């Protein structure tokens, strides 16, 4: 299933899940995370594109899953070039759910792809961006995933066509977490 949403002038309404569930439904957590970031999304002219299979529950609290997704989306908005698309794809490969968040912006050099999860660490490219940041978001997100036996890592950061006068890199973060319940 594919969906596209441009945030300016509106908000995302959740119609796919019950936010009161103890365990997180993917669509509800994404909706809440995107709503928290609406102003920044509008300012940067971002478009979100989704590709997904189903709407599984993950074996993690809704609060922690939302924290992870909000951090990933926040970084994609901050470090992606203005006007670019953020792609969110998730698929169930039982017993795991894989979520990819892809943005187009500054590079994450291979030698720094593990270090960006260290507390307080920011790449040299990220330090040149006008946003202030403490370098804690990815560390917090990874630790939340690991508490539930999940994994969060940089899957790729590779050059693509330039965006205006800026060199552009496609960077993908991958989250792997366990699904809850029985295999469908």
C-alpha positions in Angstrom: 0.0 0.0 0.0 1.3 3.5 -0.9 0.3 6.8 0.6 1.6 10.3 0.3 1.0 13.2 2.6 2.1 16.8 2.5 1.8 18.3 5.9 1.3 22.1 5.2 -2.3 23.2 5.8 -3.5 20.2 7.6 -2.8 17.5 10.1 -2.7 13.7 10.0 -5.7 12.0 11.5 -5.3 8.5 12.9 -8.0 6.1 11.6 -6.0 2.8 11.7 -5.3 2.1 15.3 -6.4 2.6 18.9 -3.8 4.8 20.7 -4.9 3.3 24.1 -3.5 -0.1 23.3 -0.7 -1.2 25.6 1.3 -2.4 22.6 2.0 -0.1 19.7 0.1 -0.2 16.4 2.5 1.1 13.8 0.1 3.5 12.1 -1.0 5.2 15.4 2.6 5.7 16.5 3.6 7.2 13.2 0.6 9.5 13.2 1.3 10.8 16.7 5.0 11.3 15.9 4.3 13.2 12.7 1.7 15.4 14.4 4.4 16.4 17.0 6.7 17.4 14.2 4.1 19.2 12.0 5.4 22.8 12.4 9.0 21.8 11.6 7.7 19.7 8.6 5.7 22.7 7.3 8.7 25.0 7.7 11.0 22.6 5.7 8.4 21.8 3.0 8.6 18.0 3.6 6.4 15.3 2.1 6.1 11.9 3.7 5.6 8.8 1.5 4.6 5.5 3.1 4.9 2.0 1.9 3.6 -0.7 4.2 2.2 -4.1 4.7 -0.6 -4.4 7.3 -0.7 -2.7 10.7 0.9 -5.1 13.1 1.4 -4.6 16.8 5.0 -4.5 18.1 6.2 -6.1 21.3 7.1 -2.7 22.8 5.2 0.0 24.6 3.5 2.6 22.4 5.4 5.3 24.2 8.8 3.8 23.4 7.9 3.0 19.7 6.6 6.6 19.3 9.9 8.0 20.9 12.0 6.0 18.4 9.9 7.0 15.4 9.7 10.7 16.5 13.5 10.8 16.8 14.0 9.2 13.4 11.5 11.5 11.7 12.9 14.6 13.5 16.4 13.9 12.2 15.1 13.2 8.7 13.4 16.6 8.7 16.3 18.5 10.2 19.1 17.0 8.2 17.2 16.5 4.9 17.3 19.2 2.3 14.2 21.5 2.2 11.5 20.3 -0.1 12.6 16.7 -0.2 10.6 13.6 0.5 10.9 11.4 3.6 10.1 7.7 2.9 8.7 5.5 5.6 8.5 1.8 4.8 7.5 -1.0 7.0 7.0 -4.7 6.5 6.5 -7.8 8.6 8.9 -10.7 8.2 7.5 -12.8 11.0 8.4 -12.6 13.8 10.0 -9.2 13.1 8.8 -5.8 11.8 11.3 -3.9 9.8 10.9 -0.1 9.5 13.0 2.0 7.1 13.1 5.8 7.3 14.8 7.3 4.3 15.7 11.0 3.8 17.6 13.0 1.3 20.2 15.5 2.6 23.6 15.6 4.3 25.9 12.5 4.2 26.6 10.2 7.1 30.2 9.1 6.4 30.8 5.3 6.8 33.3 5.9 9.6 30.6 7.8 11.6 27.6 5.5 11.0 28.1 3.7 14.3 29.3 6.7 16.3 26.2 8.7 15.7 24.5 6.5 18.2 26.9 7.6 20.9 25.6 10.1 23.4 26.5 13.7 22.4 28.1 12.7 19.0 27.2 14.7 15.9 28.8 14.3 12.5 30.9 17.2 11.1 28.2 17.7 8.5 25.5 17.9 11.1 27.4 20.4 13.2 27.3 22.8 10.2 23.4 22.8 10.1 21.7 25.8 11.7 19.6 23.6 14.1 20.8 23.2 17.6 21.1 19.6 18.8 22.7 17.8 21.7 23.4 14.6 19.8 21.1 12.5 22.1 18.1 11.5 19.9 19.7 8.6 18.1 21.3 7.3 21.3 18.0 7.4 23.1 16.2 5.8 20.2 18.7 2.9 19.9 18.6 2.2 23.7 14.8 2.1 23.6 14.9 -0.4 20.7 17.5 -2.5 22.5 15.4 -2.7 25.7 12.9 -4.8 23.7 15.5 -6.8 21.9 15.3 -4.6 18.8 18.0 -3.1 16.6 18.5 0.4 15.1 21.2 1.2 12.7 22.2 3.1 9.5 21.4 0.9 6.6 22.9 3.2 3.9 24.1 6.7 3.2 24.9 7.1 -0.5 25.2 10.0 -3.0 22.3 10.7 -5.3 21.5 13.6 -7.6 22.1 17.0 -6.3 19.3 19.0 -4.8 19.7 22.5 -6.3 23.3 23.5 -5.5 23.7 21.0 -2.6 25.2 17.5 -2.9 22.5 15.1 -1.7 22.8 11.8 0.0 20.1 9.2 0.5 20.3 8.0 4.1 18.2 5.1 5.5 17.8 4.2 9.1 16.5 0.7 9.8 14.6 -0.4 12.9 13.9 -4.1 13.6 11.6 -5.0 16.4 9.6 -8.1 17.3 5.9 -8.3 16.5 3.4 -9.3 19.1 0.8 -12.1 18.8 0.6 -15.0 16.5 1.7 -15.1 12.9 -1.2 -14.1 10.6 
